[in-house]
Amino acid sequence: MCELEISLLNLLIFNFATLVTFQDLALFRHKNSYFSKNFI
């Protein structure tokens, strides 16, 4: 692989990881607000 392909691959992996992390955070926050409404 040339260096450009490697850097593009790294960027893709990084973007995917960031996307998954943001989705997890949003889901976590949503669950927390749901539990807060029910239990508090």
mmCIF file of the N, C-alpha and C atoms, coordinates in Angstrom:
data_MODEL
# 
_entry.id   MODEL 
# 
loop_
_atom_site.group_PDB 
_atom_site.id 
_atom_site.type_symbol 
_atom_site.label_atom_id 
_atom_site.label_alt_id 
_atom_site.label_comp_id 
_atom_site.label_asym_id 
_atom_site.label_entity_id 
_atom_site.label_seq_id 
_atom_site.pdbx_PDB_ins_code 
_atom_site.Cartn_x 
_atom_site.Cartn_y 
_atom_site.Cartn_z 
_atom_site.occupancy 
_atom_site.B_iso_or_equiv 
_atom_site.pdbx_formal_charge 
_atom_site.auth_seq_id 
_atom_site.auth_comp_id 
_atom_site.auth_asym_id 
_atom_site.auth_atom_id 
_atom_site.pdbx_PDB_model_num 
ATOM 1   N N  . MET A 1 1  ? 0.840   -1.211 0.000  1.00 0.00 ? 1  MET A N  1 
ATOM 2   C CA . MET A 1 1  ? 0.000   0.000  0.000  1.00 0.00 ? 1  MET A CA 1 
ATOM 3   C C  . MET A 1 1  ? 0.866   1.249  0.000  1.00 0.00 ? 1  MET A C  1 
ATOM 4   N N  . CYS A 1 2  ? 0.400   2.249  -0.704 1.00 0.00 ? 2  CYS A N  1 
ATOM 5   C CA . CYS A 1 2  ? 1.112   3.517  -0.670 1.00 0.00 ? 2  CYS A CA 1 
ATOM 6   C C  . CYS A 1 2  ? 0.687   4.295  0.575  1.00 0.00 ? 2  CYS A C  1 
ATOM 7   N N  . GLU A 1 3  ? 1.443   5.327  0.887  1.00 0.00 ? 3  GLU A N  1 
ATOM 8   C CA . GLU A 1 3  ? 1.171   6.071  2.123  1.00 0.00 ? 3  GLU A CA 1 
ATOM 9   C C  . GLU A 1 3  ? -0.186  6.753  2.096  1.00 0.00 ? 3  GLU A C  1 
ATOM 10  N N  . LEU A 1 4  ? -0.616  7.181  0.914  1.00 0.00 ? 4  LEU A N  1 
ATOM 11  C CA . LEU A 1 4  ? -1.917  7.842  0.801  1.00 0.00 ? 4  LEU A CA 1 
ATOM 12  C C  . LEU A 1 4  ? -3.043  6.879  1.180  1.00 0.00 ? 4  LEU A C  1 
ATOM 13  N N  . GLU A 1 5  ? -2.953  5.642  0.675  1.00 0.00 ? 5  GLU A N  1 
ATOM 14  C CA . GLU A 1 5  ? -3.980  4.647  1.003  1.00 0.00 ? 5  GLU A CA 1 
ATOM 15  C C  . GLU A 1 5  ? -4.012  4.372  2.495  1.00 0.00 ? 5  GLU A C  1 
ATOM 16  N N  . ILE A 1 6  ? -2.838  4.291  3.116  1.00 0.00 ? 6  ILE A N  1 
ATOM 17  C CA . ILE A 1 6  ? -2.770  4.020  4.556  1.00 0.00 ? 6  ILE A CA 1 
ATOM 18  C C  . ILE A 1 6  ? -3.396  5.165  5.339  1.00 0.00 ? 6  ILE A C  1 
ATOM 19  N N  . SER A 1 7  ? -3.095  6.394  4.957  1.00 0.00 ? 7  SER A N  1 
ATOM 20  C CA . SER A 1 7  ? -3.656  7.536  5.688  1.00 0.00 ? 7  SER A CA 1 
ATOM 21  C C  . SER A 1 7  ? -5.169  7.622  5.483  1.00 0.00 ? 7  SER A C  1 
ATOM 22  N N  . LEU A 1 8  ? -5.641  7.299  4.289  1.00 0.00 ? 8  LEU A N  1 
ATOM 23  C CA . LEU A 1 8  ? -7.090  7.295  4.049  1.00 0.00 ? 8  LEU A CA 1 
ATOM 24  C C  . LEU A 1 8  ? -7.773  6.224  4.879  1.00 0.00 ? 8  LEU A C  1 
ATOM 25  N N  . LEU A 1 9  ? -7.128  5.057  4.969  1.00 0.00 ? 9  LEU A N  1 
ATOM 26  C CA . LEU A 1 9  ? -7.680  3.967  5.763  1.00 0.00 ? 9  LEU A CA 1 
ATOM 27  C C  . LEU A 1 9  ? -7.744  4.368  7.233  1.00 0.00 ? 9  LEU A C  1 
ATOM 28  N N  . ASN A 1 10 ? -6.683  4.990  7.731  1.00 0.00 ? 10 ASN A N  1 
ATOM 29  C CA . ASN A 1 10 ? -6.669  5.446  9.124  1.00 0.00 ? 10 ASN A CA 1 
ATOM 30  C C  . ASN A 1 10 ? -7.766  6.464  9.373  1.00 0.00 ? 10 ASN A C  1 
ATOM 31  N N  . LEU A 1 11 ? -7.967  7.363  8.432  1.00 0.00 ? 11 LEU A N  1 
ATOM 32  C CA . LEU A 1 11 ? -9.003  8.385  8.563  1.00 0.00 ? 11 LEU A CA 1 
ATOM 33  C C  . LEU A 1 11 ? -10.385 7.732  8.620  1.00 0.00 ? 11 LEU A C  1 
ATOM 34  N N  . LEU A 1 12 ? -10.599 6.745  7.765  1.00 0.00 ? 12 LEU A N  1 
ATOM 35  C CA . LEU A 1 12 ? -11.871 6.029  7.725  1.00 0.00 ? 12 LEU A CA 1 
ATOM 36  C C  . LEU A 1 12 ? -12.142 5.331  9.056  1.00 0.00 ? 12 LEU A C  1 
ATOM 37  N N  . ILE A 1 13 ? -11.123 4.640  9.572  1.00 0.00 ? 13 ILE A N  1 
ATOM 38  C CA . ILE A 1 13 ? -11.266 3.936  10.853 1.00 0.00 ? 13 ILE A CA 1 
ATOM 39  C C  . ILE A 1 13 ? -11.542 4.928  11.969 1.00 0.00 ? 13 ILE A C  1 
ATOM 40  N N  . PHE A 1 14 ? -10.823 6.052  11.957 1.00 0.00 ? 14 PHE A N  1 
ATOM 41  C CA . PHE A 1 14 ? -11.006 7.067  12.988 1.00 0.00 ? 14 PHE A CA 1 
ATOM 42  C C  . PHE A 1 14 ? -12.420 7.643  12.929 1.00 0.00 ? 14 PHE A C  1 
ATOM 43  N N  . ASN A 1 15 ? -12.903 7.934  11.724 1.00 0.00 ? 15 ASN A N  1 
ATOM 44  C CA . ASN A 1 15 ? -14.258 8.477  11.565 1.00 0.00 ? 15 ASN A CA 1 
ATOM 45  C C  . ASN A 1 15 ? -15.302 7.485  12.048 1.00 0.00 ? 15 ASN A C  1 
ATOM 46  N N  . PHE A 1 16 ? -15.102 6.218  11.717 1.00 0.00 ? 16 PHE A N  1 
ATOM 47  C CA . PHE A 1 16 ? -16.042 5.183  12.134 1.00 0.00 ? 16 PHE A CA 1 
ATOM 48  C C  . PHE A 1 16 ? -16.069 5.075  13.654 1.00 0.00 ? 16 PHE A C  1 
ATOM 49  N N  . ALA A 1 17 ? -14.892 5.078  14.276 1.00 0.00 ? 17 ALA A N  1 
ATOM 50  C CA . ALA A 1 17 ? -14.805 4.977  15.734 1.00 0.00 ? 17 ALA A CA 1 
ATOM 51  C C  . ALA A 1 17 ? -15.480 6.175  16.393 1.00 0.00 ? 17 ALA A C  1 
ATOM 52  N N  . THR A 1 18 ? -15.268 7.363  15.823 1.00 0.00 ? 18 THR A N  1 
ATOM 53  C CA . THR A 1 18 ? -15.874 8.572  16.379 1.00 0.00 ? 18 THR A CA 1 
ATOM 54  C C  . THR A 1 18 ? -17.392 8.507  16.274 1.00 0.00 ? 18 THR A C  1 
ATOM 55  N N  . LEU A 1 19 ? -17.877 8.042  15.130 1.00 0.00 ? 19 LEU A N  1 
ATOM 56  C CA . LEU A 1 19 ? -19.318 7.930  14.905 1.00 0.00 ? 19 LEU A CA 1 
ATOM 57  C C  . LEU A 1 19 ? -19.943 6.975  15.917 1.00 0.00 ? 19 LEU A C  1 
ATOM 58  N N  . VAL A 1 20 ? -19.321 5.817  16.090 1.00 0.00 ? 20 VAL A N  1 
ATOM 59  C CA . VAL A 1 20 ? -19.832 4.817  17.033 1.00 0.00 ? 20 VAL A CA 1 
ATOM 60  C C  . VAL A 1 20 ? -19.831 5.386  18.449 1.00 0.00 ? 20 VAL A C  1 
ATOM 61  N N  . THR A 1 21 ? -18.752 6.097  18.803 1.00 0.00 ? 21 THR A N  1 
ATOM 62  C CA . THR A 1 21 ? -18.659 6.674  20.146 1.00 0.00 ? 21 THR A CA 1 
ATOM 63  C C  . THR A 1 21 ? -19.768 7.688  20.371 1.00 0.00 ? 21 THR A C  1 
ATOM 64  N N  . PHE A 1 22 ? -20.015 8.544  19.384 1.00 0.00 ? 22 PHE A N  1 
ATOM 65  C CA . PHE A 1 22 ? -21.070 9.550  19.528 1.00 0.00 ? 22 PHE A CA 1 
ATOM 66  C C  . PHE A 1 22 ? -22.440 8.891  19.640 1.00 0.00 ? 22 PHE A C  1 
ATOM 67  N N  . GLN A 1 23 ? -22.668 7.825  18.882 1.00 0.00 ? 23 GLN A N  1 
ATOM 68  C CA . GLN A 1 23 ? -23.948 7.118  18.976 1.00 0.00 ? 23 GLN A CA 1 
ATOM 69  C C  . GLN A 1 23 ? -24.119 6.497  20.351 1.00 0.00 ? 23 GLN A C  1 
ATOM 70  N N  . ASP A 1 24 ? -23.039 5.912  20.883 1.00 0.00 ? 24 ASP A N  1 
ATOM 71  C CA . ASP A 1 24 ? -23.106 5.319  22.220 1.00 0.00 ? 24 ASP A CA 1 
ATOM 72  C C  . ASP A 1 24 ? -23.406 6.380  23.260 1.00 0.00 ? 24 ASP A C  1 
ATOM 73  N N  . LEU A 1 25 ? -22.765 7.536  23.150 1.00 0.00 ? 25 LEU A N  1 
ATOM 74  C CA . LEU A 1 25 ? -22.998 8.615  24.106 1.00 0.00 ? 25 LEU A CA 1 
ATOM 75  C C  . LEU A 1 25 ? -24.441 9.095  24.046 1.00 0.00 ? 25 LEU A C  1 
ATOM 76  N N  . ALA A 1 26 ? -24.958 9.240  22.840 1.00 0.00 ? 26 ALA A N  1 
ATOM 77  C CA . ALA A 1 26 ? -26.338 9.704  22.682 1.00 0.00 ? 26 ALA A CA 1 
ATOM 78  C C  . ALA A 1 26 ? -27.308 8.685  23.276 1.00 0.00 ? 26 ALA A C  1 
ATOM 79  N N  . LEU A 1 27 ? -27.061 7.417  23.026 1.00 0.00 ? 27 LEU A N  1 
ATOM 80  C CA . LEU A 1 27 ? -27.910 6.356  23.556 1.00 0.00 ? 27 LEU A CA 1 
ATOM 81  C C  . LEU A 1 27 ? -27.843 6.344  25.076 1.00 0.00 ? 27 LEU A C  1 
ATOM 82  N N  . PHE A 1 28 ? -26.644 6.484  25.604 1.00 0.00 ? 28 PHE A N  1 
ATOM 83  C CA . PHE A 1 28 ? -26.434 6.481  27.051 1.00 0.00 ? 28 PHE A CA 1 
ATOM 84  C C  . PHE A 1 28 ? -27.178 7.644  27.692 1.00 0.00 ? 28 PHE A C  1 
ATOM 85  N N  . ARG A 1 29 ? -27.064 8.812  27.097 1.00 0.00 ? 29 ARG A N  1 
ATOM 86  C CA . ARG A 1 29 ? -27.743 9.992  27.627 1.00 0.00 ? 29 ARG A CA 1 
ATOM 87  C C  . ARG A 1 29 ? -29.264 9.795  27.565 1.00 0.00 ? 29 ARG A C  1 
ATOM 88  N N  . HIS A 1 30 ? -29.737 9.213  26.475 1.00 0.00 ? 30 HIS A N  1 
ATOM 89  C CA . HIS A 1 30 ? -31.174 8.965  26.304 1.00 0.00 ? 30 HIS A CA 1 
ATOM 90  C C  . HIS A 1 30 ? -31.672 7.993  27.381 1.00 0.00 ? 30 HIS A C  1 
ATOM 91  N N  . LYS A 1 31 ? -30.913 6.937  27.615 1.00 0.00 ? 31 LYS A N  1 
ATOM 92  C CA . LYS A 1 31 ? -31.293 5.968  28.643 1.00 0.00 ? 31 LYS A CA 1 
ATOM 93  C C  . LYS A 1 31 ? -31.298 6.627  30.013 1.00 0.00 ? 31 LYS A C  1 
ATOM 94  N N  . ASN A 1 32 ? -30.292 7.446  30.287 1.00 0.00 ? 32 ASN A N  1 
ATOM 95  C CA . ASN A 1 32 ? -30.209 8.109  31.584 1.00 0.00 ? 32 ASN A CA 1 
ATOM 96  C C  . ASN A 1 32 ? -31.391 9.032  31.804 1.00 0.00 ? 32 ASN A C  1 
ATOM 97  N N  . SER A 1 33 ? -31.775 9.782  30.791 1.00 0.00 ? 33 SER A N  1 
ATOM 98  C CA . SER A 1 33 ? -32.905 10.697 30.946 1.00 0.00 ? 33 SER A CA 1 
ATOM 99  C C  . SER A 1 33 ? -34.194 9.890  31.138 1.00 0.00 ? 33 SER A C  1 
ATOM 100 N N  . TYR A 1 34 ? -34.289 8.753  30.468 1.00 0.00 ? 34 TYR A N  1 
ATOM 101 C CA . TYR A 1 34 ? -35.459 7.881  30.606 1.00 0.00 ? 34 TYR A CA 1 
ATOM 102 C C  . TYR A 1 34 ? -35.551 7.345  32.037 1.00 0.00 ? 34 TYR A C  1 
ATOM 103 N N  . PHE A 1 35 ? -34.429 6.874  32.568 1.00 0.00 ? 35 PHE A N  1 
ATOM 104 C CA . PHE A 1 35 ? -34.421 6.355  33.933 1.00 0.00 ? 35 PHE A CA 1 
ATOM 105 C C  . PHE A 1 35 ? -34.685 7.463  34.938 1.00 0.00 ? 35 PHE A C  1 
ATOM 106 N N  . SER A 1 36 ? -34.146 8.627  34.687 1.00 0.00 ? 36 SER A N  1 
ATOM 107 C CA . SER A 1 36 ? -34.348 9.747  35.611 1.00 0.00 ? 36 SER A CA 1 
ATOM 108 C C  . SER A 1 36 ? -35.827 10.098 35.701 1.00 0.00 ? 36 SER A C  1 
ATOM 109 N N  . LYS A 1 37 ? -36.503 10.122 34.562 1.00 0.00 ? 37 LYS A N  1 
ATOM 110 C CA . LYS A 1 37 ? -37.928 10.450 34.555 1.00 0.00 ? 37 LYS A CA 1 
ATOM 111 C C  . LYS A 1 37 ? -38.725 9.417  35.351 1.00 0.00 ? 37 LYS A C  1 
ATOM 112 N N  . ASN A 1 38 ? -38.339 8.157  35.228 1.00 0.00 ? 38 ASN A N  1 
ATOM 113 C CA . ASN A 1 38 ? -39.122 7.106  35.881 1.00 0.00 ? 38 ASN A CA 1 
ATOM 114 C C  . ASN A 1 38 ? -38.859 6.998  37.371 1.00 0.00 ? 38 ASN A C  1 
ATOM 115 N N  . PHE A 1 39 ? -37.630 7.252  37.791 1.00 0.00 ? 39 PHE A N  1 
ATOM 116 C CA . PHE A 1 39 ? -37.272 6.939  39.174 1.00 0.00 ? 39 PHE A CA 1 
ATOM 117 C C  . PHE A 1 39 ? -37.172 8.150  40.081 1.00 0.00 ? 39 PHE A C  1 
ATOM 118 N N  . ILE A 1 40 ? -37.125 9.335  39.509 1.00 0.00 ? 40 ILE A N  1 
ATOM 119 C CA . ILE A 1 40 ? -36.966 10.516 40.374 1.00 0.00 ? 40 ILE A CA 1 
ATOM 120 C C  . ILE A 1 40 ? -38.297 11.253 40.485 1.00 0.00 ? 40 ILE A C  1 
# 
